[in-house]
Amino acid sequence: MKAIVLIRIGIAILAVALLGACTTSPTQIIQPALVETETPLPTPATEVPPVPTSTEVPSIPTPTEAVETPTSIPEPTQPTVPEAWVAYIGVDGNVWLVNAMDLEQVQLTQDAAGYSTTTENTPVVIYQRPRWSSDGMLLAYERQDGQPTDSGFNFQNSLWVFNLATKESRSVLQGEQLAGFDWKPGTHLIAFGQSIDPNYFSRQGPNAEFAKGLRQINVDSGETVDLVQPERGLHLAIPKWSPDGRFISFREIYIMEGSGKFAVYDLAAQSYLSWDDEPVGGYTWSRDGETIVYDDLTYIPEGDEALYIRPRAGGDSRRLSPQIENGYAYSPVYAPDSEVLAYLADMDAFDGNLVSLFIIESPDQEPREIGQYENAGYLSWTPGWHHIVLTQGPFDNAEILLISPYDGSVTVLANGSEPQWNPAAGLQ
C-alpha cells in the first residue's frame, strides 16, 4: 500500500491516545507518516535517559537569489532572517538539519535506536515530528524512550526544543504523551493535545467525564495552562493554529478509528464552533483564517476522495479538485501569504505507487500537474512559496525533494522524512 495512505494524522494520533496500557509491542508504533500525519505514540513510563548535547551548528550561509516568479503568481514577501535550514528525521532515526543552500548537514541527536537497529531486550529511542517556531529560532521535536519488558516496551515520552542561536537542546515537557502539538505564530507558545483516558470510550460511546481539552506551554518560562476545554464532551486532539494566531483548530475524537470532527476556537471571542455534520481528513488554513480547504480522506481511502473549500464558521462546502476516474485527491496545503494551493492525487487508485503533485493558483482555476513521485508524502511549501517540499520513496529510506512548481525541476536535499522548513528561510 502506498505510504501516503498508511497513516492519516487523525488516525495515528487517535491510535496513540487509545494506548491505555503501560506496554506496547513494536508493531504498534513503527508506522510511516505524512505531512499531515502523526505516528502512534506508546504509553509513557517513568524515566527519560539523558540526551547528549547537540553537535555544533555551523554558520548559516547567505542565501542565493530566488528564482524568477511567473506573472501568474504574485511576488512573495522577502523574509527578514536569512536562514535556510530544513529539519527532518534521518534514515538513522535522529533529528538532522540540512542547509538548502549548500546541502550541508548537521546532526542534532545521536542516540536514536529503532527496533530494527537494536538487539533483543535493549532500549529503543525514537524521535519524531520536528516543528519550528514561527521566528525560526526554536525547533521542537518529540522523543520516546522505550525500556524492554516481558510483554513489549515501557515508554517515556518527552518534548524537546533545540535553540538555533545557542545550539543547545533541552526538555520542556517530561512524561507527557502528546496527541499533536503546534507553535502559536509570533510566540514561543506550544498548544498540545493530551492522551485519551482508557475510560473515555465505553459501550455507550465517548464518556464526557474523561474527555480532555487542549493545553499550552510557554517554552521560555515553562508555564503550562489549559487552552481549550472540551465543551461538547469530546476529547480534543491535534491542534493547528491559523496563520495569524487568531484561531486554533483541532479534532473532536468521537470514534476509536478514523479522523475526528473538525472544530475551531476563537480565542478573542472565547467562542467554540464544531463542524458537527462531518469529520475531515487533511486540511489547511487560508492566510486570512476565514476558510478551510480539506479532503475527505478520513480513514482508509475508498477511491473517490476529493478537496473541498468551506468557510471557517461553517456553511456549504464547494468542491475544488476535479473528478478523477479510479483515483482521489488529498493533502491540501496553502502556500504562505497566497491563495496558491498544492495537493496530491492518486491517479490510479490502488494499482501503483506513483502520486501526482498538483497546484491550483486560485480557487477558480483548474489544477496544474507538476509531476509524479513514488509514494509521495509530507507535502509543504518553502516560506516564500516558490518551491514545494515533499518526500518520495519507501518510508525507511525516503528522499526529501525540493521541487520548482514552474518547471518541475527537482533537488534532492537529503534522505529522511518529516521535513520542516525553517519559517525564516531565505531561499524562496
C-alpha positions, 0 to 999 in steps of 0.5 A, spaced: 500 500 500 502 506 498 505 510 504 501 516 503 495 512 505 498 508 511 497 513 516 492 519 516 494 524 522 487 523 525 488 516 525 495 515 528 494 520 533 487 517 535 491 510 535 496 513 540 491 516 545 487 509 545 494 506 548 491 505 555 496 500 557 503 501 560 506 496 554 506 496 547 509 491 542 513 494 536 508 493 531 504 498 534 508 504 533 513 503 527 508 506 522 510 511 516 507 518 516 505 524 512 505 531 512 499 531 515 500 525 519 502 523 526 505 516 528 502 512 534 505 514 540 506 508 546 504 509 553 509 513 557 513 510 563 517 513 568 524 515 566 527 519 560 535 517 559 539 523 558 540 526 551 547 528 549 548 535 547 547 537 540 553 537 535 555 544 533 551 548 528 555 551 523 554 558 520 548 559 516 550 561 509 547 567 505 542 565 501 542 565 493 537 569 489 530 566 488 528 564 482 524 568 477 516 568 479 511 567 473 506 573 472 501 568 474 503 568 481 504 574 485 511 576 488 512 573 495 514 577 501 522 577 502 523 574 509 527 578 514 532 572 517 536 569 512 536 562 514 535 556 510 535 550 514 530 544 513 529 539 519 527 532 518 528 525 521 534 521 518 534 514 515 538 513 522 532 515 526 535 522 529 533 529 528 538 532 522 538 539 519 540 540 512 542 547 509 538 548 502 543 552 500 549 548 500 546 541 502 550 541 508 548 537 514 548 537 521 546 532 526 542 534 532 541 527 536 545 521 536 542 516 540 536 514 536 535 506 536 529 503 532 527 496 533 530 494 527 537 497 529 537 494 536 538 487 539 533 483 543 531 486 550 535 493 549 532 500 549 529 503 543 529 511 542 525 514 537 524 521 535 519 524 531 515 530 528 520 536 528 516 543 528 519 550 528 517 556 531 514 561 527 521 566 528 525 560 526 529 560 532 526 554 536 525 547 533 521 542 537 521 535 536 518 529 540 522 523 543 520 516 546 524 512 550 522 505 550 525 500 556 524 492 554 519 488 558 516 481 558 510 483 554 513 489 549 516 496 551 515 501 557 515 508 554 517 515 556 515 520 552 518 527 552 518 534 548 524 537 546 526 544 543 533 545 540 535 553 540 538 555 533 542 561 536 545 557 542 545 550 539 543 547 545 537 542 546 533 541 552 526 538 555 520 542 556 515 537 557 517 530 561 512 524 561 507 527 557 504 523 551 502 528 546 496 527 541 499 533 536 502 539 538 503 546 534 507 553 535 502 559 536 505 564 530 509 570 533 510 566 540 514 561 543 507 558 545 506 550 544 498 548 544 498 540 545 493 535 545 493 530 551 492 522 551 485 519 551 483 516 558 482 508 557 475 510 560 473 515 555 470 510 550 465 505 553 459 501 550 455 507 550 460 511 546 465 517 548 464 518 556 464 526 557 467 525 564 474 523 561 474 527 555 480 532 555 481 539 552 487 542 549 493 545 553 499 550 552 506 551 554 510 557 554 517 554 552 521 560 555 518 560 562 515 553 562 508 555 564 503 550 562 495 552 562 489 549 559 487 552 552 481 549 550 476 545 554 472 540 551 465 543 551 461 538 547 464 532 551 469 530 546 476 529 547 480 534 543 486 532 539 491 535 534 491 542 534 493 547 528 493 554 529 491 559 523 496 563 520 495 569 524 494 566 531 487 568 531 484 561 531 486 554 533 483 548 530 483 541 532 479 534 532 473 532 536 475 524 537 468 521 537 470 514 534 476 509 536 478 509 528 478 514 523 479 522 523 475 526 528 470 532 527 473 538 525 472 544 530 475 551 531 476 556 537 476 563 537 480 565 542 478 573 542 471 571 542 472 565 547 467 562 542 467 554 540 464 552 533 464 544 531 463 542 524 458 537 527 455 534 520 462 531 518 469 529 520 475 531 515 481 528 513 487 533 511 486 540 511 489 547 511 488 554 513 487 560 508 492 566 510 486 570 512 483 564 517 476 565 514 476 558 510 478 551 510 480 547 504 480 539 506 479 532 503 475 527 505 480 522 506 478 520 513 480 513 514 482 508 509 481 511 502 475 508 498 477 511 491 473 517 490 476 522 495 476 529 493 478 537 496 473 541 498 473 549 500 468 551 506 468 557 510 471 557 517 464 558 521 461 553 517 456 553 511 456 549 504 462 546 502 464 547 494 468 542 491 475 544 488 479 538 485 476 535 479 473 528 478 478 523 477 476 516 474 479 510 479 483 515 483 482 521 489 485 527 491 488 529 498 493 533 502 491 540 501 496 545 503 496 553 502 502 556 500 504 562 505 501 569 504 497 566 497 491 563 495 496 558 491 494 551 493 498 544 492 495 537 493 496 530 491 492 525 487 492 518 486 491 517 479 490 510 479 487 508 485 490 502 488 494 499 482 501 503 483 505 507 487 506 513 483 502 520 486 501 526 482 503 533 485 498 538 483 497 546 484 491 550 483 493 558 483 486 560 485 480 557 487 477 558 480 482 555 476 483 548 474 489 544 477 496 544 474 500 537 474 507 538 476 509 531 476 509 524 479 513 521 485 513 514 488 509 514 494 509 521 495 508 524 502 509 530 507 507 535 502 509 543 504 511 549 501 518 553 502 516 560 506 516 564 500 512 559 496 516 558 490 518 551 491 514 545 494 517 540 499 515 533 499 518 526 500 518 520 495 520 513 496 519 507 501 518 510 508 525 507 511 529 510 506 525 516 503 528 522 499 526 529 501 525 533 494 525 540 493 521 541 487 520 548 482 512 548 481 514 552 474 518 547 471 518 541 475 525 541 476 527 537 482 533 537 488 534 532 492 536 535 499 537 529 503 534 522 505 529 522 511 522 524 512 518 529 516 521 535 513 520 542 516 522 548 513 525 553 517 519 559 517 525 564 516 528 561 510 531 565 505 531 561 499 524 562 496 
